């Protein structure tokens, strides 16, 4: 994965655009808890020369080039 020069992050997770379904009958956490955990986990990920960010859809500009 390469970092685009006009983007501050190598990976960006859209916080409110997850897809999931309720797997609690099989012992999994509730979907809202899974989403919250995923957002929290990815918010703080780093590697040499790479960063991750989590942002809500309202903060994104899909029209920029």
N, C-alpha and C positions, 0 to 999 in steps of 0.2 A: 504494500500500500504506500503510495506517495502522498506527501503533503502538498496541497495546492497552495501557491504563494498568496492568494487572496483570502484564504480560509485559515482561521487561527487554530483549528483542530484537525487532527488526523482522522478521528472518528467522531461522529455526532449521532447521538441517540435522541430521537424525538420522544420526549417524555410522555406525551398523551396520545401516542399513535401505536400502542401495542395491540397485538391481536392475541387473544387467549380464550380459553373457556374453562368452566368450572370443573376441576378435577378433584374436588373435595371428597366425592364418594370413594375415591381410591387412596385417600389419605394425604393428598396434597394440600398446601395452604390455599386460602381463598384467592381468587384472581387479583383483587386489589392489593393484597399483601405481596403476591408474586411481582406485580408491576412496581410497587414501591421498593422492594428489595433490588430488583434489576436496575432501576434508576439510581438508587443509592450506590450500588456496586460500581456501575460504569462512570458515575460522576467523578470518582477519585482515581481512575486508572491512568497510569503513566508508564512509559518505557523510554529508553534513550531516544531522543529526537521525535517522540510521538506523544500525543495527548488525546484525551477523550473529553467529551462534554455531553451534558444532558440539557436539552432546552425544550420548552413547550412550543407547540406549533405557532402560537401567536407571536413568538419572537423571531420566527424564521422568514426569510425573504426568498421565495421560490422563483422570483422573476429575475433576479440578478444573474449576470453572466460572469 
